[in-house]
Amino acid sequence: MARPTALNPTVEQVTGRIRERSRQRRKLYEAHMAAQHQQGVHRGELSCGNLAHGFAGCDHAGDKDRLKLTNSANLGIVSSYNDMLSAHRPFEDYPAILKEAARGMGSTAQFAGGVPAMCDGVTQGMPGMELSLFSRDVIAMATAVALSHNMFDAALYLGICDKIVPGLFIGAARFGHLPAVFIPGGPMPSGLPNDEKARVRQLYAEGKVGREELLEAESRSYHSPGTCTFYGTANSNQLMMEMMGLHLPGASFVNPGTPLREALTRYAAEQAVRNTEQSGNYRPFYRQIDERAIVNAMVGLLASGGSTNHTLHLVAMAAAAGVTIDWDDFTALSAVVPSLTRIYPNGSADVNHFQAAGGMSLLIRELLGAGLLHGDIPTVFGTDLTAYTQEPFLDDGKLVWREGPTESLDREVLRPVDDPFAPTGGLVVLDGNLGRGVIKVSAVKPANRIVEAPVRIFDDQNQVKAAFESGELDRDVVVVVRFQGPKANGMPELHKLTPFLGVLQDRGYRVALVTDGRMSGASGKVPAAIHVTPEAVDRGPLARLREGDVVRLDAERGELTALVDAAEFASRGIIEPNLERYHFGMGRELFGGFRHLAAGAELGAGVFGGFEAEVLARELEKIGQEDQ
């Protein structure tokens, strides 16, 4: 196992800053979790009628007998399974595997509940995408409902894609007195090379190939059960779970339907039983996930050029565990964390190539060796993070772990710390008179990272397509798409714009995107200032922009500025849009309360923040009075 060196001073400083900022909030969180633990599992205190309801559905006599006795561990399974979406399809068989593994440990497992799982790849550019971000908070609430019966001694979380893992994490954090193991499904085998897929998309945007050719290319890319193989939010999720020690070592990127994948799934249930209080080795989520684990996730994202969506999700996830992070923390860490991977859209390789080149074990080994990770965090594996430099293998059918590679097998995909692709991380926070936003620069060539040009303003992404097709954007241009934030319309991804903007850039124009919406977790080669906050509908500066204003986006210096006289800019009125077209149809009317309650992007764009702040203030005041 790798021995971590002394912690990098910046990582140590950022961690200390987060710890101090979160002190009171974290204290309250730990107090709540300790109280929930003290109350115990209701299964042992339920009336006979209540308990009978709790195991009436069991079709295995041994499970009923164990649940009647109440002295063995019972695992709650929360799953995002559906058979429409490739990433979630493998989870169909998991409950039976997990139940059998639990029985082998003298325990039980019950399917506690399912959570919704939607795919941004299906809803991209469609009204349903406006439910996407808020689905994270729905998943968190569905997780709470699933576990609310309090029949469980530990929980198994089956999720993989964009909003699903963050939602499950938030739910797990609020049931933090339970040991938790996150179980992935793995990526599909490699299909059409990513460069070729991008080429066909761009040809389609230019009208040079038809829909039939486009659909064929997409079908060859997304072709079987498993996660999409590009490095977007789904695969960033898996990396973060492993960096925080919530996966088994090396579990993230093993393909579905393989013997090794099934062996890891079985072991996850067995390990969850080992982590319960009944085992005498109680490892609850709330004692495992603290500011150190959150910093590890941030470092992993930066080193790998991970999804920009996590500048929203990770903020909300940390908050659920009583930890307060902000974009300045990302900025500080990005300055010292080198870029170590090139996975599409940051390169041509996919996650299967990354896995073959050395994968998570080598990435963690390199970051630990450079003092960029907290190696001393507790993990579900029963060790600290140093064990995660190992890889799983089958030895005569038995699951074992061995030390992973010490050198990359493909330096075009994965590099060591002393020879990185870039000396800093792949994320930059932008600031200026247009607000604050983030940009993923790992896929943007240095020559394209500074754009200064007149703006063309749109209030809907479909307007951009029309302007592109009419030739109105054939010039140096900063495309502004506003009123796309969480309060306006749920903050949909605007990845549909990528091919059009890419064509303009390839034609030699200086092009950038500025928006209070999101881009895909696979944000690509065009510089895009996203998540701009305050959002336009919340009287943010984007609502003061006018056609022809010159905007400077400088990803090297972290600048996002309208080059307009300050007094004039401040005196301008705020554009008041009609947003009704975003608020009805496709179920969007059900999410009016979410839009009303949504916090700003830097606060995680979630619906829980306001309530939590009120509760926090009351509880801290109470704690203060008790201390006196």
Backbone hydrogen bonds, N-H to C=O, Kabsch-Sander energy under -0.5 kcal/mol:
donor,donor_aa,acceptor,acceptor_aa,energy
2,A,386,T,-0.7
5,T,368,L,-1.4
8,N,371,G,-3.7
12,E,8,N,-2.7
13,Q,9,P,-2.5
14,V,10,T,-3.1
15,T,11,V,-2.4
16,G,12,E,-2.3
17,R,13,Q,-2.5
18,I,14,V,-2.5
19,R,15,T,-2.6
20,E,16,G,-2.5
21,R,17,R,-2.5
22,S,18,I,-2.1
23,R,20,E,-1.0
26,R,22,S,-3.7
27,K,23,R,-2.1
28,L,24,Q,-2.1
29,Y,25,R,-2.2
30,E,26,R,-2.8
31,A,27,K,-1.9
32,H,28,L,-2.4
33,M,29,Y,-2.4
34,A,30,E,-2.5
35,A,31,A,-2.0
36,Q,32,H,-2.1
37,H,33,M,-2.4
38,Q,34,A,-2.3
39,Q,35,A,-1.8
40,G,36,Q,-0.9
40,G,37,H,-0.7
42,H,150,N,-0.8
43,R,150,N,-1.0
44,G,41,V,-1.3
45,E,42,H,-2.4
46,L,42,H,-1.4
51,L,47,S,-2.8
52,A,48,C,-2.4
53,H,49,G,-1.7
54,G,50,N,-1.4
55,F,51,L,-1.0
55,F,52,A,-0.6
56,A,52,A,-1.0
58,C,55,F,-1.5
63,D,60,H,-0.6
64,K,60,H,-1.7
65,D,61,A,-2.3
66,R,62,G,-2.2
67,L,63,D,-2.5
68,K,64,K,-2.2
69,L,65,D,-1.7
70,T,66,R,-1.6
75,L,108,T,-2.7
76,G,154,A,-2.6
77,I,75,L,-0.5
77,I,110,Q,-2.9
78,V,76,G,-0.5
78,V,156,L,-2.7
79,S,113,G,-1.8
80,S,158,L,-1.6
88,H,85,L,-0.8
89,R,85,L,-1.5
91,F,88,H,-1.3
92,E,89,R,-1.8
93,D,90,P,-0.9
94,Y,91,F,-0.7
97,I,93,D,-1.5
98,L,94,Y,-3.1
99,K,95,P,-2.7
100,E,96,A,-2.1
101,A,97,I,-2.2
102,A,98,L,-2.3
103,R,99,K,-2.4
104,G,100,E,-1.8
105,M,101,A,-0.6
105,M,102,A,-1.2
106,G,103,R,-2.2
107,S,102,A,-2.6
108,T,73,A,-2.4
110,Q,75,L,-3.0
112,A,77,I,-1.6
112,A,110,Q,-1.1
113,G,77,I,-1.6
115,V,79,S,-2.4
120,D,118,M,-0.5
122,V,119,C,-1.0
123,T,119,C,-1.9
124,Q,120,D,-1.4
125,G,493,E,-0.5
126,M,123,T,-3.0
129,M,123,T,-0.7
129,M,126,M,-1.7
130,E,127,P,-1.9
131,L,128,G,-1.9
132,S,129,M,-1.2
133,L,129,M,-0.5
135,S,131,L,-1.2
135,S,132,S,-0.8
136,R,132,S,-0.6
136,R,133,L,-1.5
138,V,134,F,-1.8
139,I,135,S,-2.7
140,A,136,R,-1.9
141,M,137,D,-2.1
142,A,138,V,-2.9
143,T,139,I,-2.5
144,A,140,A,-1.8
145,V,141,M,-2.3
146,A,142,A,-2.4
147,L,143,T,-1.9
148,S,144,A,-0.8
148,S,145,V,-0.7
150,N,147,L,-1.8
153,D,74,N,-3.3
154,A,74,N,-1.0
155,A,179,P,-2.6
156,L,76,G,-3.0
157,Y,181,V,-2.5
158,L,78,V,-3.1
158,L,156,L,-0.6
159,G,157,Y,-0.8
159,G,183,I,-0.8
165,V,161,C,-1.6
167,G,163,K,-2.2
168,L,164,I,-2.9
169,F,165,V,-2.9
170,I,166,P,-2.4
171,G,167,G,-2.3
172,A,168,L,-3.0
173,A,169,F,-2.6
174,R,170,I,-1.5
175,F,171,G,-0.9
175,F,172,A,-0.5
176,G,173,A,-1.2
178,L,175,F,-2.2
181,V,155,A,-1.9
182,F,246,L,-2.2
183,I,157,Y,-3.0
188,M,227,T,-2.3
192,L,220,R,-1.6
194,N,348,S,-0.6
197,K,193,P,-2.1
198,A,194,N,-2.6
199,R,195,D,-2.1
200,V,196,E,-2.3
201,R,197,K,-2.1
202,Q,198,A,-2.1
203,L,199,R,-2.2
204,Y,200,V,-2.3
205,A,201,R,-2.1
206,E,202,Q,-1.5
207,G,204,Y,-1.4
208,K,203,L,-2.8
209,V,203,L,-0.7
214,L,210,G,-1.9
215,L,211,R,-2.9
216,E,212,E,-1.9
217,A,213,E,-2.1
218,E,214,L,-2.6
219,S,215,L,-2.6
220,R,216,E,-1.8
221,S,217,A,-1.1
222,Y,218,E,-2.8
223,H,221,S,-0.8
226,G,86,S,-2.8
227,T,186,G,-2.1
231,Y,344,Y,-3.6
232,G,230,F,-1.5
236,S,232,G,-1.9
237,N,233,T,-2.5
238,Q,234,A,-1.4
239,L,235,N,-2.0
240,M,236,S,-2.4
241,M,237,N,-2.5
242,E,238,Q,-1.9
243,M,239,L,-2.5
244,M,240,M,-1.9
245,G,242,E,-1.2
246,L,241,M,-2.9
247,H,241,M,-0.9
251,A,248,L,-1.9
254,V,251,A,-0.9
258,T,255,N,-0.7
262,E,258,T,-2.0
263,A,259,P,-2.3
264,L,260,L,-2.3
265,T,261,R,-1.9
266,R,262,E,-2.5
267,Y,263,A,-2.4
268,A,264,L,-1.9
269,A,265,T,-1.4
270,E,266,R,-2.0
271,Q,267,Y,-3.0
272,A,268,A,-2.0
273,V,269,A,-1.9
274,R,270,E,-2.0
275,N,271,Q,-1.4
276,T,273,V,-1.5
279,S,276,T,-0.8
280,G,277,E,-1.5
281,N,276,T,-1.1
283,R,275,N,-2.5
285,F,178,L,-1.8
286,Y,176,G,-2.7
287,R,284,P,-0.8
288,Q,284,P,-0.8
288,Q,285,F,-1.0
289,I,285,F,-2.7
290,D,288,Q,-0.8
294,I,290,D,-2.0
295,V,291,E,-2.2
296,N,292,R,-2.2
297,A,293,A,-1.9
298,M,294,I,-2.1
299,V,295,V,-2.8
300,G,296,N,-2.5
301,L,297,A,-2.1
302,L,298,M,-2.3
303,A,299,V,-2.7
304,S,300,G,-1.5
305,G,301,L,-0.7
305,G,302,L,-0.7
306,G,301,L,-3.2
310,H,307,S,-1.3
311,T,308,T,-2.2
312,L,309,N,-1.6
313,H,309,N,-2.5
314,L,310,H,-1.2
316,A,312,L,-1.8
317,M,313,H,-3.0
318,A,314,L,-2.7
319,A,315,V,-2.0
320,A,316,A,-1.7
321,A,317,M,-0.8
321,A,318,A,-1.1
322,G,319,A,-2.0
323,V,318,A,-2.6
325,I,323,V,-0.6
329,D,326,D,-1.1
330,F,326,D,-1.1
331,T,327,W,-2.3
332,A,328,D,-2.5
333,L,329,D,-2.2
334,S,330,F,-2.7
335,A,331,T,-1.2
336,V,333,L,-1.5
337,V,333,L,-1.6
339,S,422,A,-2.2
339,S,424,T,-0.5
340,L,303,A,-3.1
340,L,338,P,-0.7
341,T,303,A,-1.0
342,R,413,V,-2.1
344,Y,349,A,-3.6
346,N,343,I,-2.6
349,A,342,R,-0.5
351,V,229,T,-2.3
354,F,350,D,-2.0
355,Q,351,V,-2.5
356,A,352,N,-2.1
357,A,353,H,-2.1
358,G,354,F,-0.7
358,G,355,Q,-0.8
359,G,354,F,-2.4
362,L,358,G,-1.5
363,L,359,G,-2.2
364,I,360,M,-3.0
365,R,361,S,-2.0
366,E,362,L,-2.7
367,L,363,L,-2.2
368,L,364,I,-2.8
369,G,365,R,-2.5
370,A,366,E,-1.3
371,G,368,L,-1.7
372,L,367,L,-2.8
373,L,367,L,-0.6
375,G,373,L,-1.0
377,I,374,H,-0.8
379,T,383,T,-1.4
380,V,245,G,-2.8
382,G,379,T,-1.4
385,L,375,G,-1.3
386,T,375,G,-0.8
387,A,384,D,-1.4
388,Y,385,L,-2.2
389,T,386,T,-1.2
390,Q,387,A,-1.4
391,E,402,R,-3.3
393,F,400,V,-2.9
395,D,393,F,-0.6
395,D,398,K,-3.2
396,D,394,L,-0.6
398,K,395,D,-1.6
400,V,393,F,-2.9
402,R,391,E,-2.5
404,G,389,T,-2.4
409,L,357,A,-2.3
413,V,410,D,-1.8
414,L,410,D,-2.3
415,R,340,L,-2.7
419,D,416,P,-1.5
421,F,339,S,-2.4
422,A,339,S,-1.0
425,G,334,S,-2.7
426,G,302,L,-1.2
428,V,439,I,-2.5
430,L,437,G,-3.1
431,D,558,G,-1.7
432,G,435,G,-0.8
434,L,560,L,-1.3
435,G,432,G,-2.0
436,R,533,T,-2.7
437,G,430,L,-2.1
438,V,530,I,-2.3
439,I,428,V,-2.4
441,V,426,G,-1.7
441,V,439,I,-0.7
442,S,426,G,-1.1
444,V,441,V,-1.1
445,K,443,A,-0.5
448,N,445,K,-2.4
449,R,446,P,-1.4
451,V,553,L,-2.6
453,A,551,V,-1.8
455,V,549,D,-2.4
456,R,478,V,-2.1
458,F,480,V,-3.0
463,Q,460,D,-1.2
464,V,460,D,-0.6
464,V,461,Q,-0.7
465,K,461,Q,-1.1
466,A,462,N,-1.5
467,A,463,Q,-2.2
468,F,464,V,-2.6
469,E,465,K,-2.6
470,S,466,A,-1.5
471,G,468,F,-1.4
472,E,467,A,-1.8
473,L,467,A,-0.7
474,D,471,G,-1.3
475,R,473,L,-2.5
477,V,510,R,-2.3
478,V,454,P,-2.3
479,V,477,V,-0.7
479,V,512,A,-2.7
480,V,456,R,-2.6
480,V,478,V,-0.6
481,V,479,V,-0.6
481,V,514,V,-2.1
482,R,458,F,-2.3
482,R,480,V,-0.6
489,N,485,G,-2.3
490,G,485,G,-0.7
490,G,486,P,-1.0
491,M,485,G,-1.4
494,L,518,R,-2.0
497,L,494,L,-2.2
498,T,495,H,-1.5
501,L,497,L,-2.3
502,G,498,T,-2.5
503,V,499,P,-2.0
504,L,500,F,-1.8
505,Q,501,L,-2.2
506,D,502,G,-2.4
507,R,503,V,-1.4
508,G,505,Q,-1.7
509,Y,504,L,-1.8
511,V,509,Y,-0.7
512,A,477,V,-1.5
513,L,527,P,-2.2
514,V,479,V,-2.7
515,T,529,A,-2.6
516,D,481,V,-0.8
518,R,492,P,-1.7
523,S,520,S,-1.4
529,A,513,L,-3.2
530,I,438,V,-2.7
530,I,528,A,-0.8
531,H,517,G,-2.7
532,V,515,T,-2.0
533,T,436,R,-2.9
538,D,535,E,-1.3
539,R,536,A,-1.3
540,G,535,E,-1.6
543,A,540,G,-1.9
544,R,541,P,-2.4
545,L,541,P,-0.5
545,L,542,L,-0.9
548,G,455,V,-1.6
549,D,546,R,-2.2
551,V,453,A,-2.4
551,V,549,D,-0.5
552,R,561,T,-3.2
553,L,451,V,-3.0
553,L,551,V,-0.5
554,D,552,R,-0.6
554,D,559,E,-2.6
555,A,449,R,-2.8
555,A,553,L,-0.6
558,G,554,D,-1.1
559,E,554,D,-2.5
560,L,431,D,-1.8
561,T,552,R,-2.3
563,L,550,V,-3.2
563,L,561,T,-0.6
564,V,562,A,-2.4
569,F,565,D,-2.9
570,A,566,A,-2.4
571,S,567,A,-1.6
572,R,568,E,-0.9
572,R,569,F,-0.7
575,I,543,A,-1.6
579,L,577,P,-0.8
582,Y,579,L,-2.1
583,H,580,E,-1.5
584,F,580,E,-0.6
588,R,585,G,-1.8
590,L,587,G,-1.6
591,F,588,R,-1.6
592,G,589,E,-1.0
595,R,591,F,-2.3
596,H,592,G,-2.0
597,L,593,G,-1.9
598,A,594,F,-1.5
599,A,606,G,-2.4
603,L,600,G,-1.0
604,G,601,A,-1.9
605,A,600,G,-2.4
612,E,608,F,-2.7
613,A,609,G,-2.4
614,E,610,G,-1.9
615,V,611,F,-2.5
616,L,612,E,-2.9
617,A,613,A,-2.4
618,R,614,E,-2.1
619,E,615,V,-2.9
620,L,616,L,-2.8
621,E,617,A,-1.9
622,K,618,R,-2.0
623,I,619,E,-2.7
624,G,620,L,-2.5
625,Q,621,E,-2.0
626,E,622,K,-2.3
627,D,623,I,-2.4
628,Q,624,G,-1.3
